[in-house]
């Protein structure tokens, strides 16, 4: 994949006006177009009065008077009569992210969960890195992390092309989605496999002179808590969106050193608010493996079958299968050799017998031959207690309600409805009357998208689960 590198980090603010003085290293973005409400355009001197309250994906940005598309929906931009320079941007996969502290927040458009001016039920996902890579091409501006812990956050980068150097096309696009501290700066740079800086770093301070391209409305959740809880006084709160861009040459990247780059790192001040960091895929290969799917399913024997597919591979060494009981602490349980280098698709599978019941989480640690690697998205599988399958559920498929027939021995218990990624979308604790009658009707289910769900029922300390289809 020979592509031009452009990193895109959405930070909670707005864009700079053309009249604002700029540094020699960065250029302020003056306009963005996103998918909010179907089409949302906002920029310096023409701030849109509509403030996005949900997920929305970056369609284009303007830097130095040129509007670059992201490849998410170029046809829509053309239909709206916009002049664009076609490009394709993709969120960089996260190698490492710091442990959240009491100041770290997960920022979501306040209607992301369908709840106006209130907390999400169930709470947002525990997987921090997912908020930096969600949406088409990973470019969802309506989700992110505020006040990332001070320290390094690293992203995989591969094969920067010489043609991308000094070509006038932005190679870095950075944003801020909350309220930055004007006295602190973040440091950006490229590194080799030994973690040695290539070229030079670029420091950016988000001062009051840094203009915005628009505003959004967000809920902020405590990232250090599990489950995540809505932060006090951070419900339905307005923040700005700021972006800047820079050329690779500003990082001291030249034809003599570009070939050594394997990662991009940000030294965080502790006040950074990131939606994503992305690259222009027309100038760089980001991962040695292009993973297109990863899923798990429970066999009748109680064994979990994990399957994944790659569209292409470059110097890939192996996939280490990792599992977790809580979705946060993972341990390796197996290894599958990779195909190495190929441009055609490959399908892999791995069988694992869990030692616990309930929801079990899995991810892949893809290893490259040079010792670097990256993690896949997390998938979840609900494991039932094979000795306690007396709960009967109907109808399946279901629409608005579910009827549960409970075993006569039931004295305590509750039911949880899970999405296939392990998110809890509904829960209900059985009342004494329901346990005595041996029946329960779940009639207050939230509005759910059609698709596959997992119903997990705990009775007297024993778990059973069943796959359900929402029509």
PyMOL commands that set and color helices and strands:
alter all, ss='L'
color gray80, all
select helices_A, chain A and resi 36-38+74-79+128-132+136-138+162-164+248-251+258-260+432-437
alter helices_A, ss='H'
color red, helices_A
select strands_A, chain A and resi 7-12+27-34+40-43+58-63+66-69+89-91+94-96+105-109+143-148+151-156+172-176+185-191+197-205+214-222+237-246+263-268+272-274+278-280+289-298+304-313+316-324+331-337+346-352+358-368+373-375+379-383+392-394+402-405+413-419+424-429+439-442+451-459+462-470
alter strands_A, ss='S'
color yellow, strands_A
deselect
rebuild
show_as cartoon
